[in-house]
Amino acid sequence: MVVSSVRDVCRTIMPSPEDRIPIKPCHLLHLAVAVLPSIYMAYLARHPETFLLRLMLLPLIVLVTLGTFFHFIIPGEEYAAANWGMVGFAIFITAKVIDWAWRPEGMLKVGEETPGAFIKPRNKGRSDTSSDHACDSGGSPSIRQYRLLAGLYDALELLSTHRGIGWKFGVGMHVPKEHRSPERSAFLCQTLGSALRSFIVLDVCDSFIKLVPGVGSPGGGTIFRPELPIPLRYILSTAVHAASGSLFIAGFELLNNLFTLFAVGLLYNDPSSWPPVIDSPWQSDSLHAFWAKRWHQVMRETFFVYGGFIGGAIAGNIGVVFGTFIGSGLYHEFAVYTHGRGFDPQGILFFVGQAPLLILEKLWRRITGHRVQGIYGRLWVYFCIVILGQPLVDSWHRRGLGGSYIIDPRISPVRLLLIPYLRWFTEILGLRCISVLLS
């Protein structure tokens, strides 16, 4: 009885894919309105003495966010990636709302003791204190209007910041080294060039994956092609895995570049507030360097919310490591599962397995006195990510990731120009088997 009631509640909030509403342009307003309560939560998190109010509003805002985004679907198997992205965004925003609600002090910027109030030097004079009090307690309409606009700006900044640069929750976060010019116009030109390069890499990887039989179909297929002999089977699976990883890297870089162009070009943010999002992960020589520094840190706080904080409360630092990767696995798998593609434990096991591997690195350093690094460290990372990660990527591609639209074929330079030329060229050379593969 209880289990049935819980299932009914879950289905009310998150209907089955066949019961969802096919999304239309007019529905985009519904999705935009569903984000407004989250913005209000961010606004409250930037004001003192709002802790109880935030806790009371939390369940309602979570239900509104998930209930709205989960009620819509983009019909068609070829839009699986877009649907996963829409659900992933809702889960991501929900984690932010939980994070803003549970902190009694609110969300503080670096150097603040309460929201909006920076720590004052101890030798500050009494006259300064009284003048500050006069300004703080001013009740004129202009001051109230300024505070309202400042609070709204802070809320939008809190909503858009993911790595916590300039915020207390982001202290200790690794920030990749900036190679672009600090001068605004040159910075924007270099960012635009980086965006174009990321788009081309994304298109090349996506087009290659769609050429693989089964994997490139909307219904999905395994990267371990059973019709191929053992050596070729795993050469192909490794190539698809590498292309999938490069696709994710290029996608993150492209999105970060687009947001950077908007924030720096239109909102006049300082260029230094938008550093690169990924720091050459292929150069990692330890798993610690890969996950803590070189891979993107955009969702670090999200995974803390969904597992890291709970794990830390149960088992200290080791619990934080295990909990964070469990949260990561649940996040990735839940976004796929909610669209009727079934549950696959491989979607969680890879992430959970990274925790003991990281602990092994710490034990190695404690026993030998040396860090995991150098060429052997790099081979270790490649084994843990490229070899052990293939079942995870296979799980995603079997459920339609590779065959869904990442880049629309109508704007794909590779599929409009390169592939037709290669098909023509291979036909001239008599390489019909390759020409058929390119068709």
C-alpha positions as CSV (number, residue, x, y, z in Angstrom):
1,M,0.0,0.0,0.0
2,V,2.7,2.5,1.0
3,V,4.9,1.4,-2.0
4,S,2.0,1.9,-4.3
5,S,1.2,5.4,-2.9
6,V,4.9,6.4,-3.3
7,R,4.9,5.2,-6.9
8,D,1.7,7.1,-7.6
9,V,3.3,10.3,-6.2
10,C,6.4,9.8,-8.2
11,R,4.5,9.3,-11.4
12,T,2.4,12.4,-10.7
13,I,5.6,14.4,-10.5
14,M,7.5,12.5,-13.1
15,P,5.1,10.9,-15.6
16,S,6.1,8.1,-17.9
17,P,7.5,9.3,-21.3
18,E,4.3,8.3,-23.1
19,D,2.2,10.4,-20.7
20,R,4.2,13.6,-21.2
21,I,3.2,16.6,-23.2
22,P,5.0,17.0,-26.6
23,I,6.7,20.3,-26.2
24,K,5.8,23.2,-28.5
25,P,7.2,26.8,-28.7
26,C,4.4,28.1,-26.5
27,H,5.5,25.7,-23.8
28,L,8.9,27.4,-23.4
29,L,7.2,30.0,-21.3
30,H,6.1,27.3,-18.9
31,L,9.7,26.2,-18.5
32,A,10.9,29.8,-18.0
33,V,8.3,30.5,-15.4
34,A,9.2,27.3,-13.6
35,V,12.7,28.7,-13.0
36,L,11.4,31.9,-11.3
37,P,10.9,30.2,-7.9
38,S,14.5,29.1,-8.0
39,I,15.6,32.7,-8.7
40,Y,13.6,33.8,-5.6
41,M,15.3,31.1,-3.5
42,A,18.7,32.5,-4.7
43,Y,17.4,36.0,-3.8
44,L,16.6,34.8,-0.3
45,A,19.9,33.1,0.0
46,R,21.5,36.5,-0.4
47,H,19.6,38.0,2.6
48,P,20.2,37.3,6.3
49,E,17.6,35.7,8.6
50,T,15.8,33.9,5.8
51,F,16.9,30.3,6.8
52,L,13.5,29.1,8.0
53,L,11.7,30.7,5.1
54,R,14.0,28.9,2.7
55,L,13.5,25.6,4.3
56,M,9.7,26.0,4.2
57,L,9.8,26.9,0.5
58,L,12.2,24.2,-0.5
59,P,9.8,21.3,-1.0
60,L,7.4,23.5,-3.0
61,I,10.2,24.9,-5.3
62,V,11.6,21.4,-5.9
63,L,8.1,20.1,-6.8
64,V,7.5,23.0,-9.2
65,T,10.8,22.6,-10.9
66,L,10.7,18.8,-11.4
67,G,7.0,18.7,-12.0
68,T,7.2,21.2,-14.8
69,F,10.3,20.0,-16.7
70,F,9.3,16.3,-16.3
71,H,5.8,16.9,-17.8
72,F,7.2,17.9,-21.2
73,I,9.1,15.8,-23.8
74,I,10.5,16.4,-27.3
75,P,8.9,13.6,-29.3
76,G,11.1,11.3,-31.4
77,E,14.0,9.0,-30.5
78,E,16.4,11.2,-32.4
79,Y,15.9,13.9,-29.7
80,A,17.0,11.7,-26.8
81,A,20.1,13.9,-26.1
82,A,17.9,17.0,-25.9
83,N,15.4,15.3,-23.5
84,W,18.3,14.1,-21.3
85,G,19.6,17.6,-21.3
86,M,16.2,19.1,-20.3
87,V,15.8,16.6,-17.4
88,G,19.5,17.0,-16.4
89,F,18.9,20.8,-16.2
90,A,16.0,20.3,-13.9
91,I,17.9,18.0,-11.6
92,F,20.9,20.4,-11.7
93,I,18.7,23.4,-10.7
94,T,17.1,21.3,-8.0
95,A,20.5,20.7,-6.5
96,K,21.3,24.4,-6.5
97,V,18.0,25.1,-4.7
98,I,18.7,22.5,-2.1
99,D,22.2,24.0,-1.6
100,W,20.9,27.5,-1.2
101,A,18.2,26.4,1.3
102,W,20.1,24.3,3.7
103,R,22.9,26.8,4.6
104,P,21.8,28.8,7.7
105,E,24.2,31.7,6.8
106,G,23.0,31.9,3.2
107,M,25.3,32.0,0.2
108,L,28.3,34.1,1.0
109,K,30.9,35.7,-1.3
110,V,34.6,35.5,-0.4
111,G,35.2,38.0,2.4
112,E,31.6,38.3,3.6
113,E,30.5,37.5,7.1
114,T,26.8,37.8,6.2
115,P,25.2,38.2,2.8
116,G,26.2,41.6,1.4
117,A,28.3,42.6,4.5
118,F,32.0,42.2,4.1
119,I,34.3,41.6,7.1
120,K,35.4,45.0,8.5
121,P,38.9,45.7,9.7
122,R,39.2,45.7,13.4
123,N,40.8,49.1,13.6
124,K,37.9,50.8,11.8
125,G,37.0,54.1,13.5
126,R,33.7,54.8,15.3
127,S,32.9,57.6,12.9
128,D,33.1,55.2,10.0
129,T,30.9,52.7,11.8
130,S,28.2,55.3,12.4
131,S,28.3,56.6,8.8
132,D,28.0,53.0,7.6
133,H,25.0,52.4,9.9
134,A,23.4,55.6,8.6
135,C,23.8,54.3,5.0
136,D,22.6,50.8,5.9
137,S,19.5,52.0,7.7
138,G,18.5,54.5,5.1
139,G,15.0,53.9,4.0
140,S,14.7,56.3,1.0
141,P,13.1,54.8,-2.1
142,S,16.3,55.1,-4.1
143,I,18.2,53.1,-1.5
144,R,15.4,50.4,-1.4
145,Q,15.4,50.3,-5.2
146,Y,19.2,49.9,-5.2
147,R,19.0,47.1,-2.7
148,L,16.3,45.3,-4.7
149,L,18.3,45.6,-7.9
150,A,21.5,44.5,-6.2
151,G,19.7,41.5,-4.7
152,L,18.2,40.5,-8.0
153,Y,21.7,40.8,-9.6
154,D,23.2,38.7,-6.9
155,A,20.4,36.1,-7.4
156,L,21.0,35.9,-11.1
157,E,24.8,35.7,-10.5
158,L,24.2,32.9,-8.0
159,L,22.0,31.1,-10.5
160,S,24.6,31.3,-13.3
161,T,27.7,30.6,-11.3
162,H,28.6,26.9,-11.2
163,R,32.2,26.7,-10.1
164,G,31.7,29.3,-7.3
165,I,34.4,31.7,-8.5
166,G,34.3,34.6,-6.0
167,W,32.0,32.7,-3.7
168,K,32.8,30.8,-0.4
169,F,31.5,27.5,-1.7
170,G,34.0,27.7,-4.6
171,V,37.1,28.3,-2.4
172,G,39.7,25.7,-3.2
173,M,38.3,25.1,-6.7
174,H,40.9,24.6,-9.3
175,V,40.7,27.3,-12.0
176,P,42.5,26.5,-15.3
177,K,45.2,28.9,-16.4
178,E,44.0,31.6,-18.7
179,H,45.7,31.9,-22.1
180,R,43.5,34.6,-23.6
181,S,44.3,38.3,-23.6
182,P,42.9,40.3,-20.6
183,E,41.9,43.1,-23.0
184,R,38.1,42.9,-23.7
185,S,38.0,43.0,-27.5
186,A,40.9,40.6,-28.0
187,F,39.5,38.3,-25.3
188,L,36.1,38.2,-27.2
189,C,37.8,37.5,-30.5
190,Q,39.8,34.7,-29.0
191,T,36.8,33.3,-27.3
192,L,34.8,33.4,-30.6
193,G,37.7,31.5,-32.3
194,S,37.7,28.9,-29.5
195,A,33.9,28.5,-29.9
196,L,34.3,27.8,-33.6
197,R,37.1,25.2,-33.0
198,S,35.0,23.5,-30.3
199,F,32.0,23.4,-32.7
200,I,34.2,21.7,-35.4
201,V,35.6,19.1,-33.0
202,L,32.1,18.5,-31.7
203,D,30.8,18.0,-35.3
204,V,33.7,15.7,-36.3
205,C,33.2,13.4,-33.2
206,D,29.4,13.4,-33.5
207,S,29.6,12.6,-37.3
208,F,32.1,9.7,-36.6
209,I,29.9,8.2,-34.0
210,K,26.9,8.3,-36.3
211,L,28.8,6.3,-38.9
212,V,29.1,3.3,-36.5
213,P,26.4,0.7,-37.3
214,G,23.8,0.5,-34.5
215,V,25.5,3.1,-32.3
216,G,24.6,5.8,-34.8
217,S,20.9,4.9,-35.0
218,P,18.3,6.6,-32.8
219,G,17.4,3.2,-31.3
220,G,20.9,2.7,-30.0
221,G,23.4,-0.1,-30.3
222,T,26.5,-1.5,-28.5
223,I,30.0,-0.1,-29.2
224,F,31.2,-3.7,-28.9
225,R,30.2,-4.9,-32.4
226,P,29.7,-8.7,-32.1
227,E,30.3,-9.2,-35.9
228,L,33.9,-8.0,-35.6
229,P,36.8,-10.2,-34.5
230,I,38.2,-9.5,-31.0
231,P,41.1,-7.1,-31.9
232,L,39.0,-5.0,-34.2
233,R,36.0,-5.1,-31.9
234,Y,37.9,-3.4,-29.1
235,I,39.8,-1.0,-31.4
236,L,36.4,0.2,-32.6
237,S,35.0,0.5,-29.1
238,T,38.0,2.4,-27.9
239,A,37.7,4.8,-30.9
240,V,34.0,5.4,-30.1
241,H,34.8,5.9,-26.5
242,A,37.5,8.4,-27.3
243,A,35.2,10.2,-29.7
244,S,32.5,10.3,-27.1
245,G,34.8,11.8,-24.5
246,S,36.1,14.3,-27.0
247,L,32.5,15.2,-27.8
248,F,31.7,15.9,-24.2
249,I,34.9,18.0,-23.8
250,A,34.1,20.0,-26.9
251,G,30.5,20.4,-25.9
252,F,31.5,21.8,-22.4
253,E,34.0,24.2,-24.0
254,L,31.5,25.4,-26.6
255,L,28.8,26.1,-24.1
256,N,31.3,27.9,-21.8
257,N,32.5,30.0,-24.7
258,L,29.0,31.0,-25.7
259,F,28.1,32.0,-22.1
260,T,31.4,33.9,-21.9
261,L,30.6,35.8,-25.1
262,F,27.2,36.7,-23.7
263,A,28.5,37.6,-20.2
264,V,31.6,39.6,-21.2
265,G,30.3,41.0,-24.5
266,L,26.8,42.0,-23.5
267,L,26.8,42.1,-19.7
268,Y,30.3,43.6,-19.4
269,N,31.5,41.0,-16.9
270,D,35.2,41.1,-16.3
271,P,37.1,38.6,-18.6
272,S,38.9,37.2,-15.6
273,S,35.6,35.9,-14.2
274,W,35.2,33.5,-17.1
275,P,38.2,31.3,-17.2
276,P,38.4,28.1,-19.3
277,V,36.1,25.3,-18.1
278,I,38.4,22.3,-18.8
279,D,42.2,22.0,-18.3
280,S,43.6,19.5,-20.9
281,P,42.3,16.3,-19.2
282,W,44.4,14.1,-21.5
283,Q,47.5,15.4,-19.8
284,S,46.4,14.1,-16.4
285,D,49.0,11.8,-14.7
286,S,46.9,10.8,-11.8
287,L,43.2,10.3,-11.1
288,H,43.3,13.0,-8.5
289,A,44.6,15.5,-11.1
290,F,42.0,14.3,-13.6
291,W,38.9,14.6,-11.4
292,A,39.9,17.5,-9.1
293,K,41.6,19.7,-11.6
294,R,41.6,18.9,-15.3
295,W,38.1,17.6,-15.8
296,H,35.3,20.3,-15.6
297,Q,34.2,21.3,-12.1
298,V,30.9,22.7,-13.2
299,M,28.8,20.1,-11.4
300,R,31.1,19.6,-8.4
301,E,28.6,21.2,-6.0
302,T,25.7,19.3,-7.6
303,F,27.4,16.0,-6.8
304,F,28.2,17.2,-3.3
305,V,24.5,17.9,-2.7
306,Y,23.3,14.5,-4.1
307,G,25.9,12.5,-2.1
308,G,29.0,14.2,-0.9
309,F,27.5,16.0,2.0
310,I,25.6,12.9,3.2
311,G,28.7,10.7,2.8
312,G,30.8,13.2,4.7
313,A,28.3,13.2,7.6
314,I,28.5,9.4,7.7
315,A,32.1,8.6,7.1
316,G,34.2,11.8,7.1
317,N,36.6,12.5,4.1
318,I,36.3,9.0,2.8
319,G,32.5,9.4,2.8
320,V,32.7,12.6,0.9
321,V,34.7,10.9,-1.9
322,F,32.3,7.9,-2.1
323,G,29.2,10.0,-1.7
324,T,30.3,12.5,-4.4
325,F,30.8,9.8,-7.0
326,I,27.6,8.0,-6.0
327,G,25.8,11.4,-6.5
328,S,27.5,11.7,-9.9
329,G,26.4,8.2,-10.9
330,L,22.8,8.8,-9.7
331,Y,22.6,12.1,-11.6
332,H,23.8,10.7,-14.9
333,E,21.8,7.5,-14.7
334,F,18.6,9.2,-13.5
335,A,18.5,11.5,-16.5
336,V,18.6,8.5,-18.8
337,Y,16.2,6.3,-16.9
338,T,13.5,8.9,-16.6
339,H,13.0,8.8,-20.4
340,G,12.0,5.2,-20.5
341,R,15.4,3.8,-21.6
342,G,15.6,1.4,-18.6
343,F,17.9,1.3,-15.7
344,D,21.5,0.1,-16.2
345,P,23.8,-0.3,-13.2
346,Q,26.8,0.4,-15.5
347,G,25.7,4.0,-15.5
348,I,26.5,4.2,-11.8
349,L,29.2,1.6,-11.3
350,F,31.9,3.5,-13.3
351,F,31.5,6.6,-11.1
352,V,31.3,4.7,-7.9
353,G,34.4,2.7,-8.9
354,Q,36.4,5.9,-9.1
355,A,36.3,6.4,-5.3
356,P,38.3,3.3,-4.3
357,L,40.7,4.0,-7.2
358,L,41.4,7.4,-5.8
359,I,41.9,5.9,-2.3
360,L,44.4,3.5,-3.9
361,E,46.4,6.5,-5.1
362,K,46.5,7.9,-1.6
363,L,47.6,4.5,-0.2
364,W,50.3,4.4,-2.8
365,R,51.7,7.7,-1.8
366,R,51.5,6.8,1.9
367,I,53.3,3.5,1.4
368,T,55.9,4.6,-1.2
369,G,56.3,8.3,-0.3
370,H,55.8,9.2,-4.0
371,R,52.8,10.6,-5.8
372,V,51.2,8.8,-8.7
373,Q,52.7,10.8,-11.6
374,G,54.8,10.7,-14.8
375,I,54.3,8.4,-17.7
376,Y,53.1,5.5,-15.5
377,G,50.6,7.8,-13.9
378,R,49.3,8.8,-17.3
379,L,49.0,5.2,-18.3
380,W,47.1,4.5,-15.1
381,V,44.7,7.3,-15.8
382,Y,44.1,6.1,-19.4
383,F,43.4,2.6,-18.1
384,C,40.9,3.9,-15.5
385,I,39.1,6.3,-17.8
386,V,39.5,4.9,-21.4
387,I,39.4,1.1,-20.6
388,L,37.2,0.9,-17.5
389,G,34.9,3.7,-18.8
390,Q,33.9,1.8,-21.9
391,P,30.9,0.0,-20.3
392,L,29.5,3.3,-19.2
393,V,29.7,4.8,-22.7
394,D,28.3,1.6,-24.1
395,S,25.4,1.9,-21.7
396,W,24.6,5.4,-23.0
397,H,25.0,4.5,-26.7
398,R,22.8,1.3,-26.3
399,R,20.1,3.7,-25.1
400,G,20.3,6.1,-28.1
401,L,22.8,8.8,-27.2
402,G,25.0,8.3,-30.3
403,G,22.0,8.3,-32.7
404,S,20.3,11.4,-31.3
405,Y,20.8,15.0,-32.6
406,I,23.8,16.7,-31.1
407,I,24.3,18.9,-34.1
408,D,21.5,19.3,-36.6
409,P,22.6,17.7,-39.9
410,R,21.4,20.9,-41.7
411,I,24.2,22.9,-40.0
412,S,26.9,20.2,-39.9
413,P,29.9,21.1,-42.0
414,V,31.2,17.5,-41.8
415,R,28.0,15.9,-43.0
416,L,27.3,18.6,-45.6
417,L,30.8,18.9,-47.1
418,L,33.4,16.5,-45.8
419,I,31.5,13.2,-45.8
420,P,30.0,13.6,-49.4
421,Y,33.5,14.4,-50.7
422,L,35.0,11.4,-48.9
423,R,32.2,9.2,-50.3
424,W,32.9,10.5,-53.9
425,F,36.7,10.0,-53.4
426,T,36.4,6.4,-52.1
427,E,34.1,5.5,-55.0
428,I,36.7,6.7,-57.5
429,L,39.3,4.6,-55.7
430,G,37.0,1.6,-55.8
431,L,36.8,1.4,-52.0
432,R,33.1,0.5,-52.1
433,C,33.0,-0.9,-48.6
434,I,34.1,2.5,-47.2
435,S,31.8,4.4,-49.5
436,V,28.8,2.4,-48.2
437,L,29.9,3.1,-44.6
438,L,29.9,6.8,-45.4
439,S,26.4,6.8,-46.9
